[in-house]
């Protein structure tokens, strides 16, 4: 092993003073695997006070004397040095109640979690590997040190750490260790949400996360019980080759490894078991499942304590994962105006992954690629997508005799027209539209967010036409465009009615 100069300097001083000293744990594992270690942990036969005395000419920090750790600042970098130790009981399932300093490295390595982490190296003494970690590393196998139940009961987070390590590096989990992971999964209830979330988010971003989630679904549902109904739930639909859980996992694997997107794919169809129905032909349907998936995800993320902004984005993507994104320039403009570019691109990625995870309809992916091409075309046009982009503003409308809440309604009506025909976004053309709106008060144009299927269109149409002021409603699912006909249509009442049903008047 080629060690950095500061590490060799610390080891050398300790050895010269008569204290056996080693690099231990992850750094040894990574070096043997051909990876560059991120940091180096040292352990030694010297007691903490002896380490402090030996490095009195350095800046030394008493990091954790009760556990035998001091930090020596060498060349401006911290080097942690810990005394060989054994550990007592883990009453809280996380930290040992007591530690005892020992003289031999083998005793220290016996307390560690996995064999690949229970190796030590010294330039003088060579590799110390009493539990076969190097062999397991060569076979890409993860195995607990000693009795796996004992190791996992000491700190239940090791259960998720094993899955994360296997998901990131493609290691298999040795059968006895795997069985112990399943047996001890309920102990995860004693682990803090923050520690669980950290391991879970790293795990699902691993290159081999799919196989781990399939093999250890009982552990995943231990920490996210809301996902349990998805396991083995058959879809009975020609558009889907896999059950709900396998589809979700395959979709997750098909999206780029960003935790928010991958978590979205795990939750996006969580509402399917609760919305399942079968028609007379024996075909399964899941009407309204995006809204139910949203509710389930909203409950589940409480376990994870995610940052608020990311949590809100996750829930939005789940709620709208099945909403059409447009197949014409006009409809893409409307959807882009509703979602914004960042969310639109994320929804497009979600839809692509969802399509791949179905395993049945590659032509749908072609359609999404065409939508992506339309998106790029719209963005190159530098189109008007918000009321702020209009060639007129509220002051102009006040000059034209409009005031109060009517200003916002007129601006929204103008934006709806401009989204269909960008050439209308001039002051002159918008004045023409304004005059038309004043003389044609018998209709109103809206863009509604949240419609994902024909059943949604029927529901929205029924809701709108239940208003006495509305004589007819025309709805385009692809763009979310709605045209209402009637006299003195109360916009606020329309918005409240739709919001109560889970829809949003976006423009």
C-alpha positions in Angstrom: 0.0 0.0 0.0 1.2 3.5 -0.9 0.4 5.7 2.1 0.4 9.5 2.1 3.5 11.0 3.8 1.6 12.4 6.8 0.1 8.9 7.5 3.6 7.2 7.3 5.0 9.9 9.6 2.5 9.3 12.3 2.9 5.5 12.0 6.6 5.8 12.1 6.7 7.9 15.2 4.4 5.5 17.1 6.5 2.4 16.0 9.7 4.1 17.0 8.3 4.6 20.4 7.5 0.9 20.6 3.8 1.0 19.9 2.4 -1.3 17.1 0.4 0.8 14.8 -1.8 0.2 11.7 -4.0 1.8 9.1 -7.3 0.1 9.6 -10.8 -0.4 8.1 -12.1 1.3 4.9 -8.7 2.6 3.7 -7.2 -0.9 3.7 -10.3 -2.3 2.0 -10.3 0.4 -0.7 -6.6 0.1 -1.4 -6.8 -3.7 -1.8 -9.8 -3.2 -4.1 -7.8 -0.7 -6.3 -9.7 2.4 -5.1 -8.3 5.6 -3.7 -9.2 5.9 0.0 -11.0 9.1 1.1 -9.5 9.1 4.5 -7.2 7.0 6.7 -8.0 5.8 10.2 -5.1 4.7 12.4 -5.1 2.4 15.4 -2.3 1.7 17.8 -1.3 0.0 21.0 -0.5 3.4 22.6 -3.0 4.8 25.1 -4.5 8.2 24.3 -2.3 10.0 26.8 0.8 8.3 25.3 -0.3 9.5 21.8 -0.7 13.0 23.1 2.8 13.0 24.7 4.4 11.6 21.6 2.9 14.3 19.4 3.3 17.2 21.9 4.9 19.2 19.2 1.8 19.0 17.0 -1.7 20.4 17.5 -3.6 17.5 19.1 -7.4 17.4 19.6 -8.9 15.2 22.2 -11.6 13.9 19.9 -13.0 11.1 22.1 -10.8 10.1 24.9 -13.4 7.8 26.4 -13.3 5.8 23.2 -9.5 6.1 22.8 -9.4 8.6 20.0 -7.2 11.6 19.5 -6.7 13.7 16.4 -3.3 14.8 15.3 -3.1 17.7 12.8 -0.3 16.9 10.4 0.4 19.2 7.4 -2.9 20.9 8.0 -4.8 17.6 7.8 -6.5 15.7 10.7 -5.2 12.2 11.4 -7.4 10.2 13.8 -5.5 7.8 16.0 -7.4 5.3 18.2 -6.1 2.9 20.8 -6.7 -0.9 20.2 -10.0 -1.7 22.0 -12.8 -4.1 22.7 -16.3 -3.1 23.4 -19.0 -3.9 26.0 -22.7 -4.3 25.5 -24.7 -2.0 23.1 -27.7 -1.2 25.3 -28.9 1.5 23.0 -28.3 -0.5 19.9 -25.8 2.1 18.6 -22.9 2.8 21.0 -21.0 0.5 23.3 -21.7 1.0 27.0 -18.0 0.7 27.7 -14.7 0.1 25.9 -11.5 -1.6 27.2 -8.1 -0.9 25.7 -6.1 -3.9 24.6 -2.6 -4.6 23.3 -3.2 -6.6 20.1 -4.7 -5.6 16.8 -6.6 -8.9 16.3 -8.7 -8.1 19.4 -9.6 -4.7 17.9 -10.5 -6.1 14.5 -12.9 -8.7 16.1 -15.4 -6.0 17.1 -15.8 -4.6 13.5 -18.8 -5.1 11.3 -17.8 -6.9 8.1 -14.7 -8.9 7.3 -13.7 -6.5 4.4 -13.6 -3.7 7.0 -11.7 -5.9 9.6 -8.3 -5.6 8.0 -5.3 -3.6 9.1 -2.0 -2.7 7.4 1.4 -1.6 8.6 4.5 -0.8 6.6 6.4 -2.8 9.2 4.1 -5.6 10.1 2.3 -6.0 6.8 -1.4 -7.0 6.3 -3.3 -8.3 9.3 -6.4 -10.2 8.2 -7.6 -12.6 10.8 -11.1 -13.1 9.4 -10.5 -13.6 5.7 -11.5 -10.1 4.6 -9.1 -10.1 1.6 -10.5 -13.4 0.3 -14.1 -12.0 0.7 -13.0 -8.8 -1.1 -11.6 -10.9 -4.0 -14.9 -12.7 -4.2 -16.9 -9.5 -3.8 -18.7 -11.0 -0.8 -19.9 -9.2 2.3 -19.7 -11.2 5.5 -20.2 -10.2 9.2 -17.2 -10.7 11.5 -18.0 -13.6 13.8 -21.7 -14.2 14.7 -23.8 -12.1 12.3 -26.7 -11.7 14.8 -24.4 -10.4 17.4 -22.8 -7.8 15.0 -26.2 -6.6 13.9 -27.7 -6.4 17.4 -24.8 -4.2 18.4 -25.9 -1.6 15.9 -28.9 -2.3 13.7 -27.8 0.4 11.2 -25.3 -2.3 10.0 -28.3 -3.9 8.3 -28.7 -1.0 6.0 -25.0 -0.4 5.7 -24.7 -3.9 4.3 -27.4 -3.3 1.7 -25.9 0.1 0.8 -22.4 -1.4 0.4 -23.8 -4.3 -1.8 -25.9 -1.8 -3.9 -23.0 0.5 -4.5 -20.3 -2.1 -5.3 -22.2 -5.1 -6.5 -21.1 -7.4 -3.7 -23.1 -10.5 -2.8 -24.1 -10.9 0.8 -22.9 -14.2 2.3 -25.9 -16.5 3.1 -25.6 -16.5 6.9 -25.2 -12.8 7.0 -28.1 -12.3 4.6 -30.3 -14.5 6.8 -29.3 -12.5 9.8 -30.2 -9.2 8.0 -33.8 -10.5 7.4 -34.1 -11.9 11.0 -33.0 -8.6 12.7 -34.8 -6.1 10.4 -37.3 -5.1 13.2 -34.4 -3.7 15.2 -34.2 -0.9 12.7 -37.1 0.7 14.7 -34.4 1.7 17.3 -32.3 3.6 14.7 -32.8 7.3 14.3 -34.5 8.6 11.1 -31.5 10.7 10.2 -29.2 7.6 10.2 -31.7 5.5 8.2 -32.2 8.2 5.6 -28.5 8.7 5.0 -28.0 5.0 4.3 -31.2 4.6 2.3 -30.6 7.5 -0.1 -27.0 6.2 -0.8 -28.3 2.7 -1.3 -31.0 3.6 -3.9 -28.4 5.5 -5.9 -26.1 2.5 -6.1 -25.5 0.9 -9.5 -26.8 -2.4 -8.2 -29.7 -1.1 -6.1 -32.4 -2.9 -8.0 -31.3 -6.4 -7.2 -30.8 -5.5 -3.5 -34.3 -3.9 -3.2 -35.8 -7.0 -4.8 -33.9 -9.5 -2.6 -34.4 -7.5 0.6 -37.9 -5.9 0.1 -38.9 -6.9 3.6 -36.1 -4.7 5.0 -37.1 -1.7 2.8 -40.7 -2.0 3.9 -39.6 -2.2 7.5 -38.5 1.4 7.2 -41.1 2.4 4.7 -44.1 0.2 5.6 -46.4 2.2 3.2 -44.7 0.4 0.3 -45.7 -3.1 1.6 -48.9 -3.5 -0.4 -46.9 -3.1 -3.6 -44.9 -6.3 -3.0 -46.1 -9.0 -5.4 -49.2 -7.1 -6.4 -50.0 -8.2 -10.0 -51.2 -5.5 -12.4 -53.1 -7.8 -14.8 -52.6 -5.2 -17.6 -51.1 -5.8 -21.0 -49.1 -2.5 -20.6 -47.2 -4.0 -17.6 -45.0 -7.0 -17.6 -44.2 -6.9 -13.8 -46.0 -6.6 -10.5 -46.2 -3.2 -8.9 -43.1 -3.5 -6.8 -40.8 -4.9 -9.5 -42.1 -2.3 -12.0 -41.2 0.4 -9.5 -37.8 -1.0 -8.8 -37.0 -1.4 -12.5 -38.2 2.2 -13.1 -36.0 3.4 -10.3 -33.0 1.7 -11.9 -33.8 3.3 -15.2 -33.5 6.9 -14.0 -30.3 8.8 -13.3 -28.8 8.1 -9.8 -30.1 11.2 -8.0 -31.8 10.3 -4.7 -34.9 12.5 -5.2 -35.7 11.0 -8.7 -35.0 7.5 -7.5 -37.2 7.9 -4.4 -39.9 9.3 -6.8 -39.9 6.1 -8.8 -40.3 4.0 -5.6 -43.3 6.0 -4.6 -44.9 6.8 -8.0 -47.2 3.8 -8.2 -47.7 3.2 -4.4 -51.4 4.1 -4.9 -52.0 1.3 -7.4 -53.0 -1.5 -4.9 -55.6 0.8 -3.3 -57.1 1.8 -6.7 -57.2 -1.5 -8.5 -60.2 -2.5 -10.4 -60.8 -5.1 -13.1 -63.1 -4.7 -16.1 -65.2 -7.4 -17.8 -62.3 -8.5 -19.9 -60.1 -9.2 -16.9 -57.9 -6.2 -17.5 -56.7 -4.3 -14.4 -57.0 -0.5 -14.1 -55.8 2.0 -11.5 -57.9 5.0 -12.0 -56.8 8.0 -9.9 -53.7 6.2 -8.5 -51.4 9.3 -8.8 -53.4 11.2 -6.2 -53.4 8.2 -3.9 -49.6 7.7 -4.5 -49.2 11.3 -3.5 -51.1 10.7 -0.2 -49.0 7.6 0.6 -45.7 9.3 -0.3 -46.7 12.3 1.9 -47.2 9.9 4.9 -44.1 7.8 4.1 -41.6 10.7 3.9 -42.4 11.6 7.5 -40.1 8.7 8.4 -37.2 10.2 6.4 -37.2 13.8 7.5 -36.1 15.1 4.1 -35.3 18.8 3.5 -38.6 20.6 3.0 -37.9 21.9 -0.5 -36.8 18.5 -1.8 -39.7 16.8 -0.1 -42.2 19.2 -1.8 -40.6 18.5 -5.2 -40.7 14.7 -4.6 -44.4 14.9 -3.8 -45.1 17.1 -6.8 -43.3 14.6 -9.1 -45.3 11.7 -7.6 -48.6 13.5 -8.0 -48.0 14.5 -11.6 -46.0 11.5 -12.9 -48.8 10.4 -15.1 -49.8 13.8 -16.4 -49.3 14.3 -20.2 -46.5 16.6 -21.1 -47.7 17.5 -24.5 -47.2 16.2 -28.0 -47.5 19.4 -30.0 -45.7 22.7 -29.7 -48.8 24.3 -28.3 -49.4 21.7 -25.6 -45.7 21.6 -24.6 -45.8 25.4 -24.2 -48.8 25.1 -21.9 -47.2 22.3 -19.8 -43.9 24.2 -19.6 -45.8 27.3 -18.4 -47.5 25.2 -15.7 -44.4 23.2 -14.4 -41.4 25.4 -15.2 -38.4 24.0 -17.0 -36.7 22.2 -14.1 -39.9 20.3 -13.0 -40.8 19.6 -16.7 -37.4 18.0 -17.3 -37.7 16.0 -14.1 -41.2 14.8 -15.1 -39.9 13.8 -18.5 -37.2 11.7 -16.9 -39.7 10.1 -14.6 -42.0 9.3 -17.5 -39.1 7.7 -19.5 -38.1 5.6 -16.5 -41.7 4.6 -15.9 -42.0 3.6 -19.6 -38.8 1.5 -19.4 -40.0 -0.2 -16.2 -43.2 -1.4 -17.9 -41.2 -3.7 -20.1 -43.8 -3.8 -22.8 -44.2 -0.6 -24.9 -40.9 0.7 -26.3 -42.9 2.9 -28.7 -44.0 5.1 -25.8 -40.3 5.9 -25.2 -40.1 7.1 -28.8 -43.0 9.5 -28.1 -41.3 10.9 -25.0 -38.2 11.5 -27.0 -40.3 13.4 -29.5 -41.8 15.5 -26.6 -38.2 16.2 -25.5 -37.4 17.5 -28.9 -40.4 19.7 -28.8 -39.3 21.0 -25.4 -35.9 22.1 -26.8 -37.7 23.8 -29.8 -39.9 25.7 -27.4 -37.0 26.8 -25.3 -35.1 28.0 -28.3 -38.1 30.1 -29.3 -37.7 32.0 -26.0 -41.5 31.8 -25.8 -43.7 33.7 -23.4 -44.5 31.2 -20.7 -45.6 33.4 -17.7 -47.7 36.5 -17.2 -44.5 38.4 -16.5 -43.4 37.6 -20.1 -46.4 39.3 -21.6 -45.9 42.5 -23.6 -48.4 44.2 -21.3 -48.7 44.3 -17.5 -51.1 45.3 -14.8 -50.4 49.0 -15.3 -51.4 48.7 -19.0 -54.7 47.1 -18.0 -55.4 49.8 -15.5 -54.9 52.4 -18.2 -57.5 50.4 -20.3 -60.0 50.6 -17.5 -59.5 47.3 -15.5 -58.9 47.1 -11.8 -58.7 44.8 -8.8 -58.8 41.0 -9.3 -60.0 41.4 -12.9 -56.4 42.4 -13.8 -55.1 38.9 -13.0 -57.9 37.2 -14.8 -57.4 39.3 -18.0 -53.6 38.6 -17.9 -54.2 34.9 -17.5 -56.7 34.9 -20.4 -54.1 36.7 -22.6 -51.4 34.3 -21.6 -53.6 31.4 -22.6 -54.0 32.9 -26.0 -50.3 33.6 -26.4 -49.4 30.1 -25.4 -51.4 28.9 -28.4 -49.9 31.6 -30.7 -46.7 33.2 -29.5 -46.9 35.8 -32.3 -49.8 37.5 -30.4 -47.4 38.7 -27.7 -47.2 42.3 -28.8 -48.8 45.3 -27.2 -50.9 45.8 -30.3 -52.1 42.2 -30.6 -52.8 42.0 -26.8 -55.0 45.1 -27.1 -57.0 43.3 -29.8 -57.3 40.3 -27.5 -58.3 42.6 -24.6 -61.1 44.2 -26.7 -62.3 40.7 -27.7 -62.4 39.6 -24.1 -64.5 42.6 -23.1 -67.0 42.0 -25.9 -67.1 38.2 -25.4 -67.8 37.7 -21.7 -69.5 34.5 -22.4 -66.4 32.3 -22.2 -63.3 31.8 -20.1 -60.0 29.9 -20.9 -58.0 28.1 -18.2 -55.1 25.7 -18.0 -55.6 23.0 -15.3 -52.9 20.9 -13.8 -53.4 17.3 -12.4 -55.4 15.6 -15.1 -53.6 12.3 -16.0 -56.2 10.2 -17.8 -59.6 10.3 -19.6 -61.3 9.6 -16.3 -59.9 12.8 -15.0 -61.3 14.7 -18.0 -64.7 13.3 -17.4 -64.5 14.2 -13.7 -63.3 17.7 -14.3 -66.0 18.3 -17.0 -68.7 17.1 -14.6 -67.4 19.3 -11.8 -67.3 22.4 -14.0 -70.6 21.9 -15.6 -72.2 21.4 -12.2 -71.7 25.2 -11.8 -74.9 27.0 -12.8 -73.0 29.7 -14.5 -71.2 27.2 -16.9 -73.2 26.0 -19.8 -70.4 23.9 -21.4 -66.8 22.9 -20.8 -64.4 21.8 -23.4 -61.2 20.1 -22.2 -58.0 18.9 -23.9 -56.1 16.3 -21.8 -52.8 16.7 -23.6 -52.4 20.3 -22.8 -54.7 20.8 -19.8 -56.5 23.5 -21.7 -60.1 24.2 -20.6 -62.7 26.4 -22.3 -65.7 27.4 -20.2 -68.8 28.8 -21.8 -71.4 30.7 -19.8 -72.4 34.1 -18.3 -70.5 35.7 -15.4 -68.4 32.6 -14.6 -67.1 32.9 -11.0 -63.4 32.0 -11.2 -62.8 31.8 -7.5 -65.7 29.3 -7.1 -64.3 27.3 -10.1 -60.8 27.2 -8.5 -62.2 26.1 -5.1 -64.3 23.3 -6.7 -61.4 21.9 -8.6 -58.9 22.2 -5.7 -61.3 20.2 -3.5 -61.0 17.4 -6.1 -57.2 17.6 -6.3 -56.9 19.7 -9.4 -55.2 23.1 -9.8 -56.0 26.1 -12.0 -52.5 26.8 -13.1 -53.2 29.7 -15.6 
